[in-house]
Amino acid sequence: GTLLIVCSRHECGGPARLLQRQFGELMQCEVVIATDQADAWRDEVERASRGVVLLQSKSVLRHPVRLLQLFEASRLRHPLVCVNVVGAGYDFAAVKPLLQSLHSELSQAHMATLQAELTAINHGVGALTRSLSHAVPNAISVFFNPAAGDEMFDAASRDIIEKLGRSAELSASVGADEEK
């Protein structure tokens, strides 16, 4: 399986590459930094059976492909861990209002992409909003400071990996309960 890092590359490209290397070494798996391209996101999410790491920054939830990646990962019950990148401008209080008003928050082009991709997987914006409004704001974020020393970097990386494992166990138990 693959681990997928979802991020705004212009805000968190450096931290994403640091974490990509670290996770690859510690988890012994392929680690992919997600694309923002509408034609490739589905394959990346489907292969992300090791989980999805969301690097929280100011505009990470303002791009249709990143929203789609998180929605699909949630639907597939892939483990999801949110990582707040210190200094990247993520505003916890603004997330639910943003998700509940995507029509006015996203550009017309981004909204058209979001709606077209959701239609292709037989879902609508409402389903995405409900799912992400529950999953993202309710996740307890791991704080990651890219400027911290090696020991803090290692500790944050191990904390993220541990949370991925707990999330995977929870997803498996919920899936088993729903199949009964």
C-alpha positions as a printed Julia matrix, in Angstrom:
180×3 Matrix{Float64}:
   0.0    0.0     0.0
   0.82   3.65   -0.36
   0.68   6.56    2.08
  -0.73   9.74    0.55
   0.2   13.23    1.74
  -2.46  15.81    0.84
  -1.2   19.38    1.0
  -1.04  22.76   -0.62
   2.37  22.47   -2.29
   3.02  26.21   -2.35
   2.39  26.42    1.4
   3.81  23.1     2.6
   5.96  21.64   -0.16
   9.12  21.58    1.97
   7.53  19.95    5.03
   5.74  17.48    2.72
   9.05  16.34    1.22
  10.62  16.01    4.69
   7.72  13.89    5.9
   7.68  11.87    2.67
  11.27  10.76    3.25
  10.71  10.09    6.95
   7.52   8.07    6.45
   9.08   6.07    3.63
  11.93   5.04    5.92
   9.83   4.36    9.02
   6.85   2.69    7.34
   8.76   0.93    4.56
   6.19   1.89    1.95
   5.74   4.21   -0.98
   4.81   7.72    0.12
   3.21  10.0    -2.48
   2.61  13.72   -2.3
  -0.84  14.11   -3.83
  -1.43  15.8    -7.13
  -3.77  18.72   -7.72
  -4.71  17.27  -11.13
  -8.32  16.22  -11.65
  -7.34  13.29  -13.9
  -5.09  11.53  -11.34
  -6.58  11.97   -7.87
  -8.78   8.85   -7.84
  -5.93   6.44   -8.51
  -3.78   8.03   -5.8
  -6.53   7.73   -3.19
  -7.43   4.16   -4.14
  -3.78   3.09   -3.68
  -3.49   4.91   -0.32
  -4.37   1.89    1.8
  -1.67   2.84    4.34
  -3.52   6.09    4.97
  -3.8    9.78    4.18
  -1.96  12.59    5.94
  -3.5   16.05    5.56
  -0.99  18.86    6.05
  -3.13  21.67    7.4
  -2.33  25.11    6.01
  -4.2   28.3     5.15
  -5.59  27.25    1.75
  -5.37  23.45    1.81
  -9.17  23.05    1.8
  -9.71  25.61   -0.95
  -8.86  23.34   -3.88
 -11.38  20.93   -5.41
  -8.97  18.04   -5.94
  -7.75  18.12   -2.35
 -11.37  18.15   -1.14
 -12.11  15.19   -3.41
  -9.06  13.28   -2.16
 -10.13  13.69    1.45
 -13.76  12.81    0.68
 -12.83   9.66   -1.21
 -10.32   8.61    1.46
 -13.09   8.98    4.02
 -15.52   6.98    1.9
 -12.94   4.21    1.46
 -12.24   4.31    5.22
  -8.55   4.95    4.72
  -6.84   6.07    7.92
  -6.69   9.89    8.06
  -4.37  11.96   10.21
  -4.4   15.75   10.23
  -1.08  17.49   10.74
  -1.05  21.16   11.64
   2.06  22.69   10.12
   3.18  25.38   12.55
   3.28  28.77   10.82
   1.28  27.66    7.76
  -1.82  29.68    8.69
  -4.42  26.95    9.27
  -7.48  28.34   11.06
  -9.37  25.61   12.94
 -12.39  27.86   13.58
 -12.83  28.63    9.87
 -12.99  25.03    8.62
 -16.66  24.16    9.21
 -17.95  27.5     7.86
 -15.68  27.09    4.81
 -16.9   23.56    4.11
 -20.54  24.57    4.57
 -20.26  27.44    2.07
 -18.11  25.96   -0.71
 -20.37  27.48   -3.38
 -19.35  30.97   -2.31
 -15.8   30.16   -1.12
 -14.5   28.43   -4.26
 -14.11  30.01   -7.67
 -16.62  29.06  -10.37
 -13.96  26.98  -12.12
 -13.07  25.11   -8.92
 -16.75  24.57   -8.13
 -17.35  23.2   -11.65
 -14.43  20.76  -11.24
 -15.7   19.66   -7.84
 -19.24  19.08   -9.09
 -18.1   17.23  -12.23
 -15.82  14.89  -10.29
 -18.45  14.24   -7.62
 -21.04  13.47  -10.3
 -18.61  10.94  -11.82
 -18.58   9.03   -8.51
 -22.34   9.45   -7.95
 -22.14  11.98   -5.13
 -22.92  15.63   -4.63
 -21.4   18.59   -2.82
 -23.72  18.0     0.14
 -22.3   14.52    0.75
 -18.75  15.88    0.57
 -19.59  18.72    2.95
 -21.22  16.4     5.5
 -18.37  13.92    5.39
 -15.54  16.44    5.62
 -17.34  18.63    8.17
 -17.29  15.61   10.44
 -13.89  14.1     9.61
 -11.54  17.1     9.43
 -12.67  19.4    12.27
 -13.15  16.48   14.67
  -9.69  15.03   14.11
  -7.15  15.87   16.77
  -4.21  17.27   14.86
  -0.6   16.42   15.36
   1.43  19.63   15.48
   4.5   19.66   13.26
   7.09  22.41   13.35
   9.42  22.07   10.34
  11.93  24.39   12.05
  12.2   22.18   15.16
  15.21  19.99   15.81
  15.69  16.39   14.75
  14.3   14.96   17.98
  11.05  16.93   17.66
  10.8   15.96   13.97
  11.25  12.28   14.84
   8.71  12.5    17.67
   6.1   14.17   15.45
   6.7   11.6    12.69
   6.27   8.69   15.09
   3.14  10.29   16.56
   1.63  10.6    13.07
   2.45   6.97   12.27
   0.94   5.83   15.57
  -2.26   7.8    14.84
  -2.42   6.22   11.36
  -2.33   2.8    13.03
  -5.07   3.71   15.51
  -7.17   5.19   12.71
  -6.74   2.01   10.65
  -7.89  -0.12   13.6
 -10.91   2.11   14.15
 -11.83   2.05   10.45
 -11.56  -1.73   10.38
 -13.8   -2.14   13.43
 -16.41   0.31   12.08
 -16.38  -1.48    8.73
 -16.82  -4.85   10.45
 -19.72  -3.5    12.54
 -21.46  -2.14    9.44
 -21.11  -5.49    7.63
 -22.92  -7.36   10.45
